[in-house]
Amino acid sequence: MKSGIIGLPQSGKSSLFKILTRGHGTVGKSPREAGIGTAAVPDERLDKLAALYNPKKLTHAVIEYVDSGPITPDSLKDPTFIAALRNVDCLIHVVKVFDETVQPLEQIKHLEFELIFSDLGQIEKRVGKLEKDAKKMKGLEKEFELLKKSKIHLEQEKPLRSMELNPEEKKTLRGFTFLSEKPVLIVLNIAENDLSQLEHAVQYYHLEKLEGLLNQGITAVCGKIEAELAEMTEQEASEFLTGFGLKESGLNRLIRKTYELLGLISFFTAGEDECKAWTISQGSKAVDAARAIHSDLADHFIRAETIRWNELLEAGSESAAKTKGILRLEGKDYIVQDGDVLHIRHSG
C-alpha cells in the first residue's frame, strides 16, 4: 500500500520524505513527478523477539511513501500529478507550523478545499454524461444516486472521507479514486523551539476539532530535529529525546499512525534464521497470513501454530510454550491478531 505525502508550497513535505526514506527514495524528474521510497515500521515487539532468538536477519515491515509536488490549483489540473495522487491509498498532509505567520487550520482548510474542488469537477463531468445518455444510465442507477449524494456532500465543503457509507457504496466510490475520499493523516511540522510540545501539539495549536474524525488522524513532527536525529546513533537519539521528555521521535509515531490509518496490522515469524514482521489487513484470516508469506503455504495450509508475542517472551521458547499449553493450533478461518507469532504447518 502507498501513502502519498502532500502539502502546500514550503510546508517541508519533501524534506520529511527524504528523512522518512533515509535519502534512498527516488526523486521525480520534474517538480510535478512523484518521488517514491520506503520506511521501516518501528516495532518494539519485533525487537524483543529478536533479542530472544538472536537471528541472523531482522526484517521490519515497511510502508511505501510517495512524494508529490506541492498542491496548487495548477498542479491539480496536471494529469500526471493527479494520476500519482489517485494511485495512493492514503494521504499524509504536511502542515507548516514552524512559521508563526501562517495559521495551521487555515492551511488544512485550504488544501482540503482544493481536493474537494477537484473531486467536484470529476463528479459533475460523470453525472453530466449519465444524464445526457439514458442508455448509459441503464444498470448504473445506484452509481448515479451515489454520485449525486456525493456531489451534495462536497458542495457543503465536506470531504468524501467523512461520508457514512455502506460496504457496497464504499466499493463503488473507491473505484473513482476521488482525492478527498482517501484517508488522511495530518502531520504538523512544528518549530524547533516547540519540540517539548511534540506529544501535545494538537492541544498546543488548538486543533482538537480535528481529532476523532472519520478516516482521519493527526500527529506532529519537527522536520529540523528529525534531520538531526537521522544522523545520530540509536543511543544518542534516545538520550536527546529523553532530554526533552519525549519517549520517541515524531517520525516513528508518524510511521505507526500511517500503518493504523491504512488498516494494517503485523504478525511475526520468529526463529534463529530470521525474525520478521509481515503486513496484512486488519481482519485477515490465517490462510491470508500464510499467503502473505508464500502462496504455496496458503495452497497447502493445514494449521497455524499461534501464540501472542508477549506470551512467547514470557515462556522463553516455543518448546516451553508448548509445555505450558499456550501455543495454539488455529485453522484457516482464524482471524489473525496484531502481534501474533505464527508458524504455518503445511502439506507441501
C-alpha positions as a Markdown table, in Angstrom:
| # | Residue | x | y | z |
|---|---|---|---|---|
| 1 | Met | 0.0 | 0.0 | 0.0 |
| 2 | Lys | 1.2 | 3.5 | -0.8 |
| 3 | Ser | 0.9 | 6.7 | 1.2 |
| 4 | Gly | 1.1 | 10.0 | -0.7 |
| 5 | Ile | 2.8 | 12.9 | 1.1 |
| 6 | Ile | 1.1 | 16.2 | 0.1 |
| 7 | Gly | 1.2 | 19.8 | 1.2 |
| 8 | Leu | 1.1 | 23.4 | 0.2 |
| 9 | Pro | 4.4 | 25.0 | -1.1 |
| 10 | Gln | 7.1 | 25.4 | 1.6 |
| 11 | Ser | 5.4 | 23.0 | 4.0 |
| 12 | Gly | 8.5 | 20.9 | 4.4 |
| 13 | Lys | 7.0 | 17.8 | 3.0 |
| 14 | Ser | 9.8 | 16.9 | 0.6 |
| 15 | Ser | 12.4 | 17.2 | 3.4 |
| 16 | Leu | 10.2 | 14.9 | 5.5 |
| 17 | Phe | 10.1 | 12.4 | 2.7 |
| 18 | Lys | 13.9 | 12.4 | 2.5 |
| 19 | Ile | 14.1 | 11.7 | 6.2 |
| 20 | Leu | 11.4 | 9.0 | 6.2 |
| 21 | Thr | 13.2 | 7.2 | 3.4 |
| 22 | Arg | 16.6 | 8.0 | 4.7 |
| 23 | Gly | 17.6 | 9.5 | 1.4 |
| 24 | His | 17.1 | 6.3 | -0.5 |
| 25 | Gly | 13.9 | 7.3 | -2.3 |
| 26 | Thr | 13.8 | 8.1 | -6.0 |
| 27 | Val | 13.2 | 11.7 | -6.9 |
| 28 | Gly | 10.8 | 12.8 | -9.6 |
| 29 | Lys | 12.3 | 14.1 | -12.8 |
| 30 | Ser | 10.2 | 17.3 | -12.6 |
| 31 | Pro | 8.6 | 19.2 | -9.7 |
| 32 | Arg | 5.2 | 17.5 | -10.6 |
| 33 | Glu | 6.5 | 14.0 | -10.8 |
| 34 | Ala | 6.4 | 11.9 | -7.7 |
| 35 | Gly | 9.3 | 10.5 | -5.7 |
| 36 | Ile | 9.0 | 7.0 | -4.2 |
| 37 | Gly | 10.6 | 5.4 | -1.2 |
| 38 | Thr | 10.0 | 3.1 | 1.8 |
| 39 | Ala | 10.3 | 3.5 | 5.5 |
| 40 | Ala | 10.6 | 0.7 | 8.1 |
| 41 | Val | 7.8 | 0.4 | 10.6 |
| 42 | Pro | 9.3 | 0.7 | 14.1 |
| 43 | Asp | 8.1 | -2.2 | 16.3 |
| 44 | Glu | 9.4 | -2.8 | 19.8 |
| 45 | Arg | 7.7 | -6.2 | 19.9 |
| 46 | Leu | 9.8 | -7.5 | 17.0 |
| 47 | Asp | 12.9 | -6.1 | 18.5 |
| 48 | Lys | 12.2 | -8.0 | 21.7 |
| 49 | Leu | 11.6 | -11.2 | 19.8 |
| 50 | Ala | 15.0 | -10.7 | 18.0 |
| 51 | Ala | 16.7 | -10.3 | 21.4 |
| 52 | Leu | 15.2 | -13.7 | 22.4 |
| 53 | Tyr | 16.2 | -15.5 | 19.2 |
| 54 | Asn | 19.4 | -13.6 | 18.2 |
| 55 | Pro | 18.5 | -14.2 | 14.5 |
| 56 | Lys | 20.9 | -13.9 | 11.5 |
| 57 | Lys | 18.4 | -11.5 | 10.0 |
| 58 | Leu | 15.9 | -9.0 | 11.4 |
| 59 | Thr | 13.2 | -7.6 | 9.0 |
| 60 | His | 10.7 | -4.9 | 9.9 |
| 61 | Ala | 7.5 | -4.2 | 8.0 |
| 62 | Val | 7.8 | -1.3 | 5.5 |
| 63 | Ile | 5.4 | 1.4 | 4.2 |
| 64 | Glu | 5.8 | 2.9 | 0.7 |
| 65 | Tyr | 5.7 | 6.7 | 0.6 |
| 66 | Val | 5.1 | 8.8 | -2.5 |
| 67 | Asp | 6.3 | 12.5 | -2.5 |
| 68 | Ser | 4.1 | 14.6 | -4.8 |
| 69 | Gly | 4.8 | 18.1 | -5.9 |
| 70 | Pro | 3.2 | 20.9 | -3.9 |
| 71 | Ile | -0.6 | 21.2 | -4.1 |
| 72 | Thr | -1.7 | 24.3 | -6.1 |
| 73 | Pro | -4.7 | 25.0 | -8.4 |
| 74 | Asp | -2.4 | 24.5 | -11.4 |
| 75 | Ser | -0.9 | 21.2 | -10.2 |
| 76 | Leu | -4.4 | 19.7 | -9.6 |
| 77 | Lys | -5.1 | 20.3 | -13.3 |
| 78 | Asp | -2.0 | 18.3 | -14.3 |
| 79 | Pro | -2.9 | 14.7 | -15.4 |
| 80 | Thr | 0.5 | 13.3 | -14.4 |
| 81 | Phe | 0.2 | 14.9 | -10.9 |
| 82 | Ile | -3.4 | 13.8 | -10.4 |
| 83 | Ala | -2.6 | 10.2 | -11.6 |
| 84 | Ala | 0.1 | 9.9 | -8.9 |
| 85 | Leu | -2.2 | 11.1 | -6.2 |
| 86 | Arg | -5.1 | 8.9 | -7.3 |
| 87 | Asn | -2.7 | 5.9 | -7.1 |
| 88 | Val | -2.1 | 6.1 | -3.4 |
| 89 | Asp | -4.2 | 4.5 | -0.6 |
| 90 | Cys | -4.0 | 7.4 | 1.9 |
| 91 | Leu | -2.7 | 10.9 | 2.1 |
| 92 | Ile | -0.1 | 12.4 | 4.5 |
| 93 | His | -0.8 | 16.1 | 4.7 |
| 94 | Val | 2.2 | 18.0 | 6.0 |
| 95 | Val | 1.2 | 21.3 | 7.5 |
| 96 | Lys | 3.7 | 24.1 | 8.2 |
| 97 | Val | 3.6 | 25.2 | 11.8 |
| 98 | Phe | 7.2 | 26.4 | 12.2 |
| 99 | Asp | 6.1 | 29.8 | 10.6 |
| 100 | Glu | 4.1 | 31.7 | 13.1 |
| 101 | Thr | 2.7 | 34.0 | 10.4 |
| 102 | Val | 0.6 | 31.1 | 9.0 |
| 103 | Gln | -2.3 | 29.5 | 10.8 |
| 104 | Pro | -2.3 | 25.7 | 10.6 |
| 105 | Leu | -6.1 | 25.4 | 10.5 |
| 106 | Glu | -6.2 | 27.8 | 7.5 |
| 107 | Gln | -3.6 | 25.7 | 5.7 |
| 108 | Ile | -5.6 | 22.5 | 6.3 |
| 109 | Lys | -8.8 | 24.0 | 5.2 |
| 110 | His | -7.2 | 25.5 | 2.1 |
| 111 | Leu | -5.7 | 22.2 | 0.9 |
| 112 | Glu | -8.9 | 20.3 | 1.8 |
| 113 | Phe | -10.8 | 22.8 | -0.4 |
| 114 | Glu | -8.5 | 22.1 | -3.3 |
| 115 | Leu | -9.1 | 18.3 | -3.0 |
| 116 | Ile | -12.9 | 18.8 | -2.7 |
| 117 | Phe | -12.9 | 21.2 | -5.7 |
| 118 | Ser | -11.0 | 18.6 | -7.8 |
| 119 | Asp | -13.5 | 15.8 | -6.9 |
| 120 | Leu | -16.5 | 18.0 | -7.5 |
| 121 | Gly | -15.3 | 18.7 | -11.1 |
| 122 | Gln | -14.8 | 15.0 | -11.7 |
| 123 | Ile | -18.3 | 14.1 | -10.3 |
| 124 | Glu | -20.0 | 16.9 | -12.3 |
| 125 | Lys | -18.5 | 15.5 | -15.6 |
| 126 | Arg | -19.6 | 11.9 | -14.8 |
| 127 | Val | -23.1 | 12.9 | -13.7 |
| 128 | Gly | -23.5 | 15.1 | -16.8 |
| 129 | Lys | -22.6 | 12.2 | -19.1 |
| 130 | Leu | -25.0 | 9.9 | -17.5 |
| 131 | Glu | -27.8 | 12.5 | -17.6 |
| 132 | Lys | -27.3 | 13.1 | -21.3 |
| 133 | Asp | -27.2 | 9.5 | -22.3 |
| 134 | Ala | -30.2 | 7.5 | -21.0 |
| 135 | Lys | -28.7 | 4.3 | -22.5 |
| 136 | Lys | -25.6 | 4.7 | -20.3 |
| 137 | Met | -27.8 | 5.1 | -17.3 |
| 138 | Lys | -29.2 | 1.6 | -17.6 |
| 139 | Gly | -27.8 | -0.6 | -14.8 |
| 140 | Leu | -26.0 | 2.4 | -13.3 |
| 141 | Glu | -28.9 | 3.9 | -11.3 |
| 142 | Lys | -27.2 | 3.2 | -7.9 |
| 143 | Glu | -24.0 | 4.7 | -9.1 |
| 144 | Phe | -25.8 | 7.8 | -10.3 |
| 145 | Glu | -27.6 | 8.3 | -7.0 |
| 146 | Leu | -24.4 | 7.8 | -5.0 |
| 147 | Leu | -22.6 | 10.4 | -7.2 |
| 148 | Lys | -25.5 | 12.9 | -6.6 |
| 149 | Lys | -25.3 | 12.2 | -2.9 |
| 150 | Ser | -21.5 | 12.7 | -3.0 |
| 151 | Lys | -21.9 | 16.0 | -5.0 |
| 152 | Ile | -24.2 | 17.4 | -2.4 |
| 153 | His | -21.7 | 16.4 | 0.3 |
| 154 | Leu | -18.9 | 18.1 | -1.5 |
| 155 | Glu | -20.9 | 21.3 | -2.2 |
| 156 | Gln | -21.1 | 21.6 | 1.6 |
| 157 | Glu | -17.3 | 21.7 | 1.6 |
| 158 | Lys | -17.0 | 18.3 | 3.3 |
| 159 | Pro | -14.5 | 15.7 | 2.1 |
| 160 | Leu | -15.9 | 12.4 | 0.8 |
| 161 | Arg | -14.0 | 10.5 | 3.5 |
| 162 | Ser | -16.4 | 11.9 | 6.1 |
| 163 | Met | -19.5 | 10.4 | 4.4 |
| 164 | Glu | -21.2 | 7.5 | 6.1 |
| 165 | Leu | -21.4 | 4.7 | 3.5 |
| 166 | Asn | -22.4 | 1.0 | 3.4 |
| 167 | Pro | -19.8 | -1.5 | 2.1 |
| 168 | Glu | -21.3 | -1.5 | -1.4 |
| 169 | Glu | -21.2 | 2.3 | -1.6 |
| 170 | Lys | -17.6 | 2.4 | -0.3 |
| 171 | Lys | -16.5 | -0.1 | -3.0 |
| 172 | Thr | -18.2 | 1.9 | -5.8 |
| 173 | Leu | -16.9 | 5.3 | -4.6 |
| 174 | Arg | -13.3 | 3.9 | -4.2 |
| 175 | Gly | -13.4 | 2.9 | -7.9 |
| 176 | Phe | -13.4 | 6.6 | -8.8 |
| 177 | Thr | -10.2 | 7.2 | -6.8 |
| 178 | Phe | -11.5 | 10.6 | -5.5 |
| 179 | Leu | -8.9 | 12.5 | -3.7 |
| 180 | Ser | -11.0 | 13.7 | -0.7 |
| 181 | Glu | -12.3 | 10.1 | -0.2 |
| 182 | Lys | -8.8 | 8.9 | 0.8 |
| 183 | Pro | -8.0 | 8.6 | 4.5 |
| 184 | Val | -5.7 | 11.4 | 5.6 |
| 185 | Leu | -3.1 | 11.8 | 8.3 |
| 186 | Ile | -2.4 | 15.5 | 9.2 |
| 187 | Val | 1.2 | 16.0 | 10.2 |
| 188 | Leu | 2.0 | 19.2 | 12.0 |
| 189 | Asn | 5.6 | 20.2 | 11.1 |
| 190 | Ile | 6.4 | 22.2 | 14.3 |
| 191 | Ala | 9.2 | 24.6 | 15.1 |
| 192 | Glu | 12.4 | 23.5 | 16.9 |
| 193 | Asn | 11.5 | 25.8 | 19.9 |
| 194 | Asp | 8.3 | 23.8 | 20.3 |
| 195 | Leu | 9.8 | 20.4 | 20.4 |
| 196 | Ser | 8.8 | 19.9 | 24.1 |
| 197 | Gln | 5.2 | 20.2 | 22.9 |
| 198 | Leu | 5.6 | 17.4 | 20.3 |
| 199 | Glu | 3.3 | 14.9 | 22.1 |
| 200 | His | 0.7 | 17.6 | 22.9 |
| 201 | Ala | 0.8 | 19.5 | 19.6 |
| 202 | Val | -2.9 | 19.1 | 18.9 |
| 203 | Gln | -3.8 | 20.9 | 22.1 |
| 204 | Tyr | -0.9 | 23.4 | 21.9 |
| 205 | Tyr | -2.1 | 24.6 | 18.5 |
| 206 | His | -5.8 | 24.4 | 19.4 |
| 207 | Leu | -6.7 | 21.8 | 16.8 |
| 208 | Glu | -8.8 | 19.4 | 19.0 |
| 209 | Lys | -11.7 | 19.7 | 16.5 |
| 210 | Leu | -9.6 | 17.7 | 14.0 |
| 211 | Glu | -9.3 | 14.7 | 16.3 |
| 212 | Gly | -11.7 | 11.7 | 16.2 |
| 213 | Leu | -12.9 | 12.5 | 12.7 |
| 214 | Leu | -13.9 | 9.6 | 10.3 |
| 215 | Asn | -10.9 | 8.3 | 8.3 |
| 216 | Gln | -8.6 | 11.0 | 9.6 |
| 217 | Gly | -5.7 | 11.2 | 12.1 |
| 218 | Ile | -3.4 | 13.9 | 13.3 |
| 219 | Thr | 0.2 | 13.9 | 14.7 |
| 220 | Ala | 3.3 | 16.1 | 14.8 |
| 221 | Val | 6.9 | 16.1 | 13.9 |
| 222 | Cys | 9.8 | 18.6 | 13.9 |
| 223 | Gly | 11.4 | 18.2 | 10.5 |
| 224 | Lys | 14.6 | 20.1 | 11.5 |
| 225 | Ile | 15.1 | 17.9 | 14.6 |
| 226 | Glu | 14.3 | 14.7 | 12.7 |
| 227 | Ala | 17.0 | 15.5 | 10.2 |
| 228 | Glu | 19.5 | 15.8 | 13.1 |
| 229 | Leu | 18.2 | 12.6 | 14.8 |
| 230 | Ala | 18.8 | 10.7 | 11.5 |
| 231 | Glu | 22.5 | 11.5 | 11.8 |
| 232 | Met | 22.7 | 10.2 | 15.4 |
| 233 | Thr | 23.4 | 6.7 | 16.8 |
| 234 | Glu | 20.4 | 5.0 | 18.4 |
| 235 | Gln | 21.9 | 5.7 | 21.8 |
| 236 | Glu | 22.5 | 9.4 | 21.1 |
| 237 | Ala | 19.0 | 9.8 | 19.7 |
| 238 | Ser | 17.4 | 8.2 | 22.8 |
| 239 | Glu | 19.4 | 10.5 | 25.1 |
| 240 | Phe | 18.5 | 13.5 | 23.0 |
| 241 | Leu | 14.8 | 12.8 | 23.1 |
| 242 | Thr | 14.9 | 12.0 | 26.9 |
| 243 | Gly | 16.3 | 15.4 | 27.4 |
| 244 | Phe | 13.1 | 16.9 | 26.0 |
| 245 | Gly | 10.9 | 14.5 | 28.0 |
| 246 | Leu | 10.0 | 12.5 | 24.8 |
| 247 | Lys | 9.5 | 8.7 | 24.6 |
| 248 | Glu | 10.1 | 8.5 | 20.9 |
| 249 | Ser | 10.6 | 10.6 | 17.8 |
| 250 | Gly | 7.7 | 12.2 | 15.9 |
| 251 | Leu | 8.9 | 10.3 | 12.8 |
| 252 | Asn | 8.3 | 6.9 | 14.5 |
| 253 | Arg | 4.8 | 8.0 | 15.6 |
| 254 | Leu | 4.1 | 9.2 | 12.1 |
| 255 | Ile | 5.0 | 5.9 | 10.5 |
| 256 | Arg | 2.9 | 3.9 | 13.0 |
| 257 | Lys | -0.1 | 6.2 | 12.6 |
| 258 | Thr | 0.2 | 5.7 | 8.8 |
| 259 | Tyr | 0.1 | 2.0 | 9.3 |
| 260 | Glu | -3.0 | 2.3 | 11.5 |
| 261 | Leu | -4.7 | 4.7 | 9.1 |
| 262 | Leu | -4.3 | 2.1 | 6.3 |
| 263 | Gly | -6.0 | -0.5 | 8.5 |
| 264 | Leu | -2.8 | -2.7 | 8.6 |
| 265 | Ile | -1.5 | -5.0 | 11.4 |
| 266 | Ser | 1.7 | -7.0 | 11.8 |
| 267 | Phe | 2.1 | -10.7 | 12.6 |
| 268 | Phe | 5.6 | -12.2 | 13.2 |
| 269 | Thr | 7.6 | -15.3 | 12.2 |
| 270 | Ala | 10.5 | -15.9 | 14.6 |
| 271 | Gly | 13.5 | -18.2 | 14.6 |
| 272 | Glu | 17.3 | -18.3 | 14.6 |
| 273 | Asp | 17.5 | -17.6 | 10.9 |
| 274 | Glu | 15.1 | -14.6 | 10.8 |
| 275 | Cys | 12.7 | -12.6 | 12.8 |
| 276 | Lys | 10.3 | -10.8 | 10.5 |
| 277 | Ala | 7.2 | -8.7 | 10.6 |
| 278 | Trp | 4.6 | -9.4 | 7.9 |
| 279 | Thr | 1.9 | -6.9 | 6.9 |
| 280 | Ile | -1.7 | -7.9 | 6.4 |
| 281 | Ser | -5.1 | -6.0 | 6.6 |
| 282 | Gln | -6.9 | -6.0 | 9.9 |
| 283 | Gly | -9.5 | -8.8 | 9.9 |
| 284 | Ser | -7.4 | -11.1 | 7.8 |
| 285 | Lys | -7.6 | -14.9 | 8.3 |
| 286 | Ala | -4.8 | -17.3 | 9.0 |
| 287 | Val | -4.8 | -18.5 | 5.4 |
| 288 | Asp | -4.4 | -14.9 | 4.2 |
| 289 | Ala | -1.4 | -14.6 | 6.5 |
| 290 | Ala | 0.1 | -17.8 | 5.0 |
| 291 | Arg | -0.4 | -16.3 | 1.6 |
| 292 | Ala | 1.5 | -13.2 | 2.6 |
| 293 | Ile | 4.5 | -15.4 | 3.3 |
| 294 | His | 4.2 | -17.5 | 0.2 |
| 295 | Ser | 1.3 | -18.7 | -2.0 |
| 296 | Asp | 2.3 | -22.3 | -1.5 |
| 297 | Leu | 1.7 | -22.1 | 2.2 |
| 298 | Ala | -1.9 | -20.9 | 1.6 |
| 299 | Asp | -2.5 | -23.6 | -1.0 |
| 300 | His | -1.2 | -26.4 | 1.3 |
| 301 | Phe | -2.3 | -24.9 | 4.6 |
| 302 | Ile | -3.0 | -27.4 | 7.4 |
| 303 | Arg | -2.8 | -25.4 | 10.7 |
| 304 | Ala | -1.2 | -22.2 | 12.1 |
| 305 | Glu | 0.7 | -22.6 | 15.4 |
| 306 | Thr | -0.2 | -19.4 | 17.1 |
| 307 | Ile | 1.0 | -17.5 | 20.2 |
| 308 | Arg | 0.9 | -13.9 | 21.3 |
| 309 | Trp | 4.4 | -12.2 | 21.1 |
| 310 | Asn | 4.4 | -11.4 | 24.8 |
| 311 | Glu | 3.4 | -14.9 | 25.9 |
| 312 | Leu | 6.3 | -16.3 | 23.8 |
| 313 | Leu | 8.7 | -13.9 | 25.5 |
| 314 | Glu | 7.4 | -14.9 | 28.9 |
| 315 | Ala | 7.7 | -18.6 | 28.1 |
| 316 | Gly | 11.2 | -18.1 | 26.8 |
| 317 | Ser | 10.9 | -20.5 | 23.8 |
| 318 | Glu | 8.3 | -22.3 | 21.6 |
| 319 | Ser | 9.0 | -25.6 | 23.3 |
| 320 | Ala | 8.4 | -24.1 | 26.7 |
| 321 | Ala | 5.1 | -22.5 | 25.4 |
| 322 | Lys | 4.0 | -26.0 | 24.2 |
| 323 | Thr | 4.7 | -27.4 | 27.6 |
| 324 | Lys | 2.6 | -24.7 | 29.2 |
| 325 | Gly | -0.2 | -25.3 | 26.7 |
| 326 | Ile | -0.2 | -21.7 | 25.5 |
| 327 | Leu | 0.8 | -22.5 | 21.9 |
| 328 | Arg | -2.5 | -22.9 | 20.0 |
| 329 | Leu | -3.4 | -24.6 | 16.7 |
| 330 | Glu | -5.7 | -22.5 | 14.6 |
| 331 | Gly | -7.5 | -23.2 | 11.3 |
| 332 | Lys | -7.8 | -21.3 | 8.1 |
| 333 | Asp | -10.6 | -19.1 | 9.3 |
| 334 | Tyr | -8.8 | -17.9 | 12.5 |
| 335 | Ile | -8.7 | -14.0 | 12.5 |
| 336 | Val | -5.1 | -13.1 | 13.0 |
| 337 | Gln | -4.5 | -10.6 | 15.7 |
| 338 | Asp | -1.9 | -7.8 | 15.7 |
| 339 | Gly | 1.2 | -9.2 | 17.4 |
| 340 | Asp | 0.5 | -12.9 | 16.8 |
| 341 | Val | 3.6 | -15.1 | 16.2 |
| 342 | Leu | 2.7 | -17.7 | 13.6 |
| 343 | His | 4.3 | -20.9 | 12.3 |
| 344 | Ile | 2.3 | -22.3 | 9.3 |
| 345 | Arg | 2.0 | -26.0 | 9.1 |
| 346 | His | 1.5 | -27.2 | 5.5 |
| 347 | Ser | 1.4 | -30.3 | 3.5 |
| 348 | Gly | 3.7 | -29.2 | 0.6 |
